[in-house]
Amino acid sequence: MKSVRSTAASRTFAADIVLESKKDLTGRSFSITSGGVVTSGTTGWVKNFKVGDVISYKRGGQTDVTFNVVSAISPTNNNITVV
């Protein structure tokens, strides 16, 4: 299954249930604080994101992928905040 759709009660709802990779940041190192601030030593990388983007990553020592949503972007500080 790739998407869902409903037309109940004269309202249409549609959504994709499969997230697709859009930005490849392979080879870059990031750190994420407990408050959700993501930083990298690479400059300019935040221009690849907008509020509402879903990011996924693997944390060290874990097999499952973690998903977060971008809630703020700070080009000045070269970081994004995720929830």
C-alpha positions in Angstrom: 0.0 0.0 0.0 1.4 3.4 -1.0 -1.4 5.8 -0.2 -4.9 6.1 1.4 -8.0 8.0 0.2 -11.4 8.5 1.6 -14.4 10.3 0.2 -16.8 9.9 3.2 -19.3 12.6 4.1 -18.6 14.7 0.9 -15.0 15.3 2.0 -12.0 14.0 0.3 -8.9 13.0 2.2 -5.7 11.6 0.6 -2.3 11.0 2.0 0.9 9.1 1.1 1.9 6.6 3.7 5.4 5.9 2.2 8.0 8.6 2.9 10.5 9.1 0.1 14.0 10.3 0.4 14.3 13.7 -1.2 17.6 15.1 0.1 20.7 13.0 0.3 23.1 14.2 3.0 25.2 11.0 3.1 28.7 11.5 4.4 27.9 14.5 6.6 28.0 14.3 10.4 25.3 15.8 12.5 24.7 16.2 16.2 21.2 16.4 17.8 20.7 17.8 21.3 18.0 16.5 23.6 16.1 19.7 22.8 16.0 18.7 19.1 18.6 21.2 17.7 20.5 19.6 14.8 23.9 21.0 13.9 26.7 20.2 11.5 30.2 21.4 10.8 29.2 21.9 7.2 28.0 25.4 6.4 24.9 26.1 4.2 23.2 22.7 4.6 20.1 24.2 6.3 19.1 25.7 2.9 18.0 22.2 1.9 15.1 22.2 4.5 11.8 23.9 5.2 9.5 23.8 8.2 7.4 20.7 8.0 9.9 18.5 6.3 10.2 15.0 7.7 13.8 13.9 8.4 15.0 10.4 9.1 18.2 9.1 10.5 19.8 6.2 12.3 21.2 6.7 15.7 24.3 4.9 16.8 23.7 1.6 18.4 20.1 1.4 17.2 18.6 -0.5 14.3 15.4 1.4 13.8 15.2 4.7 11.9 14.1 7.8 13.8 11.7 10.3 12.2 11.4 13.9 13.2 9.6 17.0 11.7 11.5 20.2 11.1 9.9 22.9 13.3 12.4 25.8 12.9 15.4 26.8 10.8 18.2 29.1 11.7 20.6 29.8 8.8 22.5 32.3 11.0 23.4 29.6 13.5 23.5 26.9 10.8 21.0 24.6 12.6 17.5 23.3 12.4 15.1 22.3 15.3 13.1 19.1 15.0 10.3 17.6 17.1 
